[in-house]
Amino acid sequence: MLEKLFRLLFKYPPLMFQEGDFSWGLSRPVLLVVAAATALAVLALLTYRGVSATDRPRDRVVLVGLRLAALAVLLFCLFRPTLILKAAVPQQNFLGVLLDDSRSMSITDRDGQARSVFVQQQLSGPNAKLLQALSQRFVVRFFSFASSSDRVASAADLKFGGTATRLGQALDRARDELSGLPLAGLVMVSDGADTSDAAIDETLASLKARSIPVFTVGVGQERFAHDVQVTRVETPRSVLKGTALVVDVVLSQTGYGGQTVPLSVEDDGRIVSTQEVTLPSDGESATVKVRFTANEAGARTFKFRVPTQAGEQVTQNNARDALIQVNDRAEKVLYYEGEPRFELKFLRRAVEADKNLQVVTLDRTAENKYYRQAVTSADELIGGFPKTREELFQYRALILGSVEAASFTPEQLRMIADFVNKRGGGLLMLGGRRSFAEGGWGGTPVGEVLPVVMESSNTKYFSEPFQAKPTRAGATFPVTQIAGDEKASSAKWNDMPPVSSVNAIHQVKAGATVLLTGVDNRRQDQIVLAYQRYGRGKAIAMPVQDTWMWRMDAKVAVTDTTHVMFWRRLIRWLVDGVPEQVNVTTTADRVEPGEPIKLSAEVLDAAYMEVNDSRVVAKVTSPSGRTTELPVEWTVTKDGEYRTSFVPDESGIYDVRVSAARDQKELGTSAIHVRVSAGDAEYFDAAMRAPLLKRIAEDTGGRFFTPANASSLPEAISYSGRGVTVVEERELWDMPALFIALVGFVAAEWGYRRMKGLA
């Protein structure tokens, strides 16, 4: 409406004024007229000097001003103002029209119609007005784009079924296809929902350098009125069978703020968890802690779903999938105690029924005498604590009980630190008479690894009892969740028996996280459980000497399994994410059919040093059972790194196993699963992304349009000055706005004079 009014008053649309150069059609006759007009202006001033009235000064100013304004308008017209434009020569320039063919174009949010309706009505068929206007001025070439970009004969060929949108790739394809032709510009019709990870900066810089403007037409709403979305799910890629998981699920919504909805977790179609969630305020996001247990081994697809709500505009974004590898294997842990005590016995009892944990215990009973349990072979740990890296690094985690640092050689101390830093293992130090500062661990390489600050030792081994309670971080941490939810878990901790410590630990290092604390008899905070990431692994400190009280205290029921649950979860967390000698990763655990899968493998020897001369092979098994072997080559640029890729041609889950050998000796094997299926990214954050489309237009010299003003698109392209052009001069002296202004000023002067009795 505003544009029509502007055209009515000023003859031409606003874009012509924006693109054109202003000029004056001055000539000698015009200069004479200007001189005459100036003389008339002076005469007007002299005329009003004789005006006599009560408000004479004000009347004189008003009348002179109105007379001069009328003369100024007349003078402006006499100067013959002209708009100089570069107009594209009809049918001498090509125009590339890029049409979004992805699934998000089928979303119904445009006056009750799908976004694709604009394309079908305006750019497809004999009655398409926008297509007719463009075809009268340019030679139009159509391109469709989604996961890839292709030339199409017309907009009628679009299916709107693409599972991804790659704007940069589409612009590159059209630019290259039309290279060498007189090009007026490119038109991109899209909702702007780019799902690719690639940056678009290089593409825009190339278009700008070649003076190719991109005119974007954004379809769809910038903000949905009613929508619930599972925005993000953060899950580990692999876990042990039976692990109790607490994962973060991010929900966002508009139109349903404050409502309570069920959030369910499905394991290959079977519901394993459901909880009620209160939706955040409109436009905001909320992170929900979701609890479930991975009980089935293998590559499991977990779906996190919120039911469709009444009136939702997009229903496909109410669920997110996550592929998790659930491993059914026994993880090997070494627990070394420097003296016989109850803690070792009760810890063993807590985990002995867990088939996925093998806790090998080494208990020093006397000088150079050890009691071994759960060893794999007769020679394992026969000489006490491991003396070589290869021997220690076969374990995935290490628990140190009440054992002094002086019982280890300097090389063993460095080896324990490297077990965490380089091997990536988990280290847990428990409290006791020979632990932490009391055991002389301060200032050692192991002391550097631990997350706590060791103060002066407690020489009298004074025991400090206290009640362990979770911190803010511990209230939501999986290990310290000892009941069904946060509230129940907090109540359970309040009811747990007190424990004691002879190790005064009050501070943690920068970057460490405290999960459990207690207040001792001197009303000082005592660290009960803290951890930090160190190098490739993690280090945990638990300066408590009698967690077995959580099982044997008189107030604990015989059927209470809290002690068992806590230790199983703690040790499972200790071994979680510990790398193997061969580790394989991929950039994405879900790809489109036909999209390359890039594999990267890290190969290490038994001492976890990088290996560059190994033979690495990837065995790829397709969903149908077809097996292919691929060589994995060393990258040369990084020690121990090998890469390869393959293109899947089936939908389903691919099993990839990478094995490495050196000098006819097997180094190790690692497995990963990749899901190949049509993606659903098009439905997430699917509102029209006007900022991106505006940036594409502005950076290339084009303009941004919506369906409401797309009728101005042909003129905007014609007068952008690109391609084969001619110079047009558009006179402005006869604009209706000037005539209205002239008549208005004259009428105002006459009316004022009548009102004051001066006529």
URVEN-V830028 format. One record per residue. N is the residue number from 0. SS is DSSP state (2 for helix, 1 for strand, 0 for the rest). PSI is psi in degrees with one decimal (* if undefined). Layout:
n = {N	N}
ss = {SS	SS}
psi = {PSI	PSI}
This chain:
n = {0	1	2	3	4	5	6	7	8	9	10	11	12	13	14	15	16	17	18	19	20	21	22	23	24	25	26	27	28	29	30	31	32	33	34	35	36	37	38	39	40	41	42	43	44	45	46	47	48	49	50	51	52	53	54	55	56	57	58	59	60	61	62	63	64	65	66	67	68	69	70	71	72	73	74	75	76	77	78	79	80	81	82	83	84	85	86	87	88	89	90	91	92	93	94	95	96	97	98	99	100	101	102	103	104	105	106	107	108	109	110	111	112	113	114	115	116	117	118	119	120	121	122	123	124	125	126	127	128	129	130	131	132	133	134	135	136	137	138	139	140	141	142	143	144	145	146	147	148	149	150	151	152	153	154	155	156	157	158	159	160	161	162	163	164	165	166	167	168	169	170	171	172	173	174	175	176	177	178	179	180	181	182	183	184	185	186	187	188	189	190	191	192	193	194	195	196	197	198	199	200	201	202	203	204	205	206	207	208	209	210	211	212	213	214	215	216	217	218	219	220	221	222	223	224	225	226	227	228	229	230	231	232	233	234	235	236	237	238	239	240	241	242	243	244	245	246	247	248	249	250	251	252	253	254	255	256	257	258	259	260	261	262	263	264	265	266	267	268	269	270	271	272	273	274	275	276	277	278	279	280	281	282	283	284	285	286	287	288	289	290	291	292	293	294	295	296	297	298	299	300	301	302	303	304	305	306	307	308	309	310	311	312	313	314	315	316	317	318	319	320	321	322	323	324	325	326	327	328	329	330	331	332	333	334	335	336	337	338	339	340	341	342	343	344	345	346	347	348	349	350	351	352	353	354	355	356	357	358	359	360	361	362	363	364	365	366	367	368	369	370	371	372	373	374	375	376	377	378	379	380	381	382	383	384	385	386	387	388	389	390	391	392	393	394	395	396	397	398	399	400	401	402	403	404	405	406	407	408	409	410	411	412	413	414	415	416	417	418	419	420	421	422	423	424	425	426	427	428	429	430	431	432	433	434	435	436	437	438	439	440	441	442	443	444	445	446	447	448	449	450	451	452	453	454	455	456	457	458	459	460	461	462	463	464	465	466	467	468	469	470	471	472	473	474	475	476	477	478	479	480	481	482	483	484	485	486	487	488	489	490	491	492	493	494	495	496	497	498	499	500	501	502	503	504	505	506	507	508	509	510	511	512	513	514	515	516	517	518	519	520	521	522	523	524	525	526	527	528	529	530	531	532	533	534	535	536	537	538	539	540	541	542	543	544	545	546	547	548	549	550	551	552	553	554	555	556	557	558	559	560	561	562	563	564	565	566	567	568	569	570	571	572	573	574	575	576	577	578	579	580	581	582	583	584	585	586	587	588	589	590	591	592	593	594	595	596	597	598	599	600	601	602	603	604	605	606	607	608	609	610	611	612	613	614	615	616	617	618	619	620	621	622	623	624	625	626	627	628	629	630	631	632	633	634	635	636	637	638	639	640	641	642	643	644	645	646	647	648	649	650	651	652	653	654	655	656	657	658	659	660	661	662	663	664	665	666	667	668	669	670	671	672	673	674	675	676	677	678	679	680	681	682	683	684	685	686	687	688	689	690	691	692	693	694	695	696	697	698	699	700	701	702	703	704	705	706	707	708	709	710	711	712	713	714	715	716	717	718	719	720	721	722	723	724	725	726	727	728	729	730	731	732	733	734	735	736	737	738	739	740	741	742	743	744	745	746	747	748	749	750	751	752	753	754	755	756	757	758}
ss = {0	2	2	2	2	2	2	2	2	2	0	0	0	2	2	2	2	2	2	0	1	1	1	1	0	0	0	2	2	2	2	2	2	2	2	2	2	2	2	2	2	2	2	2	2	2	2	2	2	2	0	0	0	0	0	2	2	2	2	2	2	2	2	2	2	2	2	2	2	2	2	2	2	2	2	2	2	2	0	0	1	1	1	1	1	1	1	1	0	0	0	0	0	1	1	1	1	1	1	1	0	1	2	2	2	2	0	1	1	1	0	0	1	1	0	2	2	2	2	2	2	2	0	0	0	0	0	0	2	2	2	2	2	2	2	2	2	0	1	1	1	1	1	1	1	0	0	0	1	1	1	1	0	0	2	2	2	0	0	0	0	1	0	0	0	0	2	2	2	2	2	2	2	2	2	2	2	0	0	0	0	0	1	1	1	1	1	1	1	1	0	0	0	0	0	0	0	0	0	0	2	2	2	2	2	2	2	2	2	0	0	0	0	1	1	1	1	1	0	0	0	0	0	0	0	0	1	1	1	1	1	1	1	1	0	0	0	1	1	1	0	0	1	1	1	1	1	1	1	1	1	1	1	1	0	0	0	0	0	1	1	1	1	1	1	1	1	0	0	1	1	1	1	1	1	1	1	1	0	0	0	0	0	0	1	1	1	1	1	1	1	1	1	1	0	0	0	1	1	1	1	1	1	1	1	1	0	0	0	0	0	0	0	0	0	0	0	0	1	1	1	1	1	1	1	1	1	0	0	0	1	1	1	1	1	1	1	0	0	0	0	2	2	2	2	2	2	2	2	2	2	0	0	0	0	0	1	1	1	1	1	1	1	1	1	1	0	0	1	1	1	1	1	0	0	0	0	0	0	0	0	0	0	0	0	0	0	0	2	2	2	2	0	0	0	0	1	1	1	1	0	0	0	0	2	2	2	0	0	2	2	2	2	2	2	2	2	2	2	2	2	0	0	0	0	1	1	1	1	1	0	0	0	0	0	2	2	2	2	0	0	0	0	0	2	2	2	2	2	0	0	1	1	0	0	0	0	0	0	0	0	0	0	1	1	1	0	0	1	1	0	0	0	0	0	0	0	0	0	0	0	0	0	0	0	2	2	2	2	2	2	2	2	2	0	0	0	0	1	1	1	0	0	0	0	0	1	1	0	0	0	0	1	1	1	1	1	1	1	0	0	0	0	0	1	1	1	1	1	1	1	1	1	1	0	0	1	1	1	1	1	1	0	0	0	0	0	0	2	2	2	2	0	0	0	0	0	0	0	0	0	2	2	2	2	2	2	2	2	2	2	2	2	2	2	0	0	0	0	0	0	1	1	1	1	1	0	0	0	1	1	0	0	0	0	1	1	1	1	1	1	1	1	1	0	0	0	0	0	1	0	0	0	0	1	1	1	1	1	1	1	0	0	0	0	0	1	1	1	1	1	1	1	1	0	0	0	0	0	0	1	1	1	1	1	1	1	0	0	0	0	1	1	1	1	1	1	1	1	1	1	1	0	0	1	1	1	1	1	1	1	1	1	1	1	1	0	0	0	0	2	2	2	0	0	0	0	0	0	2	2	2	2	2	2	2	2	2	2	2	0	0	0	1	1	1	0	0	0	2	2	2	2	2	2	2	2	2	0	0	0	0	0	0	1	1	1	1	1	1	1	0	0	0	0	2	2	2	2	2	2	2	2	2	2	2	2	2	2	2	2	2	2	2	2	0	0	0	0}
psi = {-46.3	-37.3	-38.0	-40.7	-40.3	-44.0	-36.0	-39.9	-34.7	11.9	-37.2	157.9	161.1	-36.6	-28.6	-35.2	-34.1	-36.6	-25.6	166.7	135.3	139.2	163.1	139.1	60.1	142.5	173.5	-45.5	-38.3	-40.0	-38.6	-40.2	-39.9	-42.7	-41.8	-40.0	-37.0	-41.8	-39.4	-36.8	-42.2	-40.3	-36.1	-40.3	-43.4	-33.4	-42.5	0.0	-26.8	5.8	128.1	119.6	169.5	-45.9	47.7	-46.0	-43.4	-42.9	-41.7	-43.4	-45.5	-48.6	-40.2	-41.0	-44.0	-41.1	-43.8	-37.9	-42.5	-42.9	-35.2	-41.1	-43.8	-41.2	-39.9	-41.8	-39.1	-25.5	-6.3	66.4	139.5	142.4	119.9	121.2	148.2	111.2	137.8	136.4	124.8	134.8	14.1	-0.5	148.1	151.8	121.8	125.5	112.7	122.8	127.5	121.1	23.9	170.7	-33.3	-19.1	-11.3	-0.3	132.9	96.1	15.6	87.4	42.6	7.3	157.0	154.7	-30.2	-17.7	-36.0	-43.6	-44.8	-36.2	-38.1	-19.2	8.0	131.5	166.6	-20.4	12.8	107.4	-42.5	-39.7	-41.3	-44.1	-39.0	-41.3	-27.5	-25.3	-29.5	164.0	108.0	134.5	125.5	143.8	138.3	148.2	145.7	-108.0	-32.9	173.3	137.0	153.6	138.5	154.5	-38.2	172.5	-17.1	-14.8	-5.9	144.4	-16.9	48.3	7.8	142.4	5.5	161.7	123.8	93.1	-44.0	-43.7	-39.2	-43.3	-39.3	-42.3	-46.0	-39.9	-46.1	-38.6	-36.3	11.7	136.7	-8.8	152.3	108.7	121.7	-23.5	-174.9	143.5	127.0	117.6	113.4	166.1	-1.9	10.0	77.1	119.8	4.0	159.6	-13.1	141.7	150.6	-1.1	-46.0	-39.1	-45.4	-37.9	-38.7	-42.6	-40.2	-39.8	-30.7	6.1	47.2	102.8	145.3	121.9	112.5	141.5	109.3	123.1	145.4	168.4	144.3	-16.9	125.3	147.7	-34.8	113.0	139.3	132.9	133.7	95.7	-44.1	146.6	124.9	105.1	153.8	155.9	-27.3	145.3	165.8	147.9	135.2	3.2	131.5	115.9	143.7	106.1	154.3	125.6	122.5	123.4	143.5	157.2	162.5	134.3	-6.1	24.1	132.5	-9.8	151.9	128.6	153.2	138.5	116.4	154.6	126.7	136.6	99.3	46.1	-13.0	125.5	123.4	-10.9	143.3	136.4	153.3	136.1	135.3	121.9	145.7	179.7	161.8	132.9	-3.6	165.1	151.4	137.7	124.0	133.3	116.4	131.5	132.7	167.1	134.8	95.7	-14.3	132.6	157.3	-171.4	107.6	135.4	110.8	132.8	128.6	117.2	139.5	129.4	151.3	131.6	157.5	129.7	8.4	137.7	-29.3	115.8	-15.8	-10.4	19.6	1.4	148.5	141.5	149.4	127.3	120.5	129.9	114.2	111.6	130.6	83.7	163.5	120.1	131.4	126.1	137.2	124.4	116.6	120.5	140.6	-5.7	149.9	132.4	166.5	-29.7	-42.6	-44.3	-44.9	-30.5	-43.1	-43.1	-35.2	-33.7	-3.5	-26.7	-6.9	107.2	-10.4	7.3	129.1	97.6	107.1	122.0	140.8	108.2	118.6	114.3	-23.3	-179.0	117.8	25.0	133.8	148.3	117.7	142.4	145.3	26.2	154.6	-35.8	166.2	-25.2	-10.7	124.3	25.4	-29.0	15.6	-150.5	142.0	141.3	-7.8	156.7	-40.4	-38.5	-41.9	-38.1	-2.9	-18.6	153.7	-16.1	156.9	128.0	124.6	121.0	-138.1	81.6	134.6	152.4	-29.2	-16.0	-6.2	148.5	159.5	-36.9	-37.5	-38.3	-44.8	-35.8	-38.9	-41.7	-41.5	-25.8	-37.7	-49.8	-47.8	-43.0	-27.7	19.2	172.7	135.5	130.7	122.5	126.1	161.0	157.1	176.3	-24.6	20.6	163.1	-135.1	-33.9	-24.6	7.0	27.5	-16.0	136.4	-0.9	164.5	-33.1	-37.3	-32.6	-30.9	-35.6	150.6	-1.6	158.8	122.3	125.9	-166.8	148.2	154.4	89.4	-26.0	2.3	46.6	124.7	134.0	105.5	149.1	163.1	123.0	131.9	145.0	145.8	-177.2	-42.2	-39.0	-22.4	-26.1	3.6	137.2	-39.8	-39.9	9.6	96.9	14.7	-176.4	-32.9	-179.7	-43.7	-46.2	-36.1	-42.9	-41.2	-36.8	-40.5	-37.3	-23.3	-1.5	148.6	151.1	155.3	175.8	165.3	144.9	0.7	112.2	99.0	113.8	-12.2	151.6	163.3	160.4	131.0	-12.8	157.6	131.1	127.9	-36.7	140.0	170.0	163.8	119.3	-174.9	-23.3	13.2	34.9	143.9	130.3	129.0	127.3	-40.6	123.6	155.2	163.8	153.4	136.8	113.4	-127.0	-10.2	-160.7	148.4	134.1	137.5	129.8	80.8	58.2	138.0	-7.3	53.4	-14.0	-16.3	-24.3	-9.8	-34.4	-6.0	149.5	-27.7	-9.1	126.0	151.6	-32.0	-1.6	125.6	19.2	-44.2	-42.9	-46.4	-45.1	-48.9	-34.2	-43.9	-37.7	-44.5	-34.6	-40.2	-35.3	-36.1	-3.3	132.2	8.9	126.5	159.2	-176.7	-30.6	123.8	125.8	138.0	163.6	156.1	-23.5	142.7	5.9	127.7	164.9	150.2	131.3	-6.3	130.6	141.9	118.2	125.7	140.7	129.4	138.1	129.4	126.3	155.5	-172.7	-22.9	7.5	42.6	145.7	141.1	127.5	-10.5	30.0	161.8	116.4	130.9	135.9	124.9	112.8	122.2	121.3	167.8	-28.8	-5.1	-3.4	133.6	136.3	138.0	133.5	135.7	140.3	117.2	146.6	136.8	-17.2	-36.6	-19.2	132.4	133.6	4.4	129.3	146.7	153.5	177.3	160.0	160.7	114.9	143.2	8.6	152.6	143.9	-163.8	123.5	135.8	123.0	121.3	122.6	124.9	149.1	141.4	149.2	124.4	46.1	14.3	129.4	128.6	-34.6	173.1	142.7	144.7	149.6	152.4	140.2	131.0	128.8	112.3	163.2	127.5	161.1	16.8	-22.3	-25.0	-3.3	135.8	47.8	3.9	152.2	125.7	80.2	-40.0	-41.0	-44.3	-37.0	-39.1	-41.8	-43.6	-47.8	-40.4	-22.4	-1.7	14.5	-158.8	154.3	134.3	162.9	168.9	-26.7	-32.4	18.0	-16.6	-20.9	-4.8	-47.4	-44.1	-38.9	-39.4	-41.1	-37.0	20.1	-11.7	15.2	154.7	-153.5	117.7	161.6	155.8	129.2	138.7	121.9	113.8	142.2	-3.9	-24.5	23.9	135.3	-32.0	-36.1	-40.9	-43.3	-40.9	-43.2	-48.4	-37.9	-44.1	-42.6	-43.7	-37.3	-39.2	-46.1	-44.0	-38.9	-41.0	-40.3	-40.8	-34.4	2.2	28.9	-0.6	*}
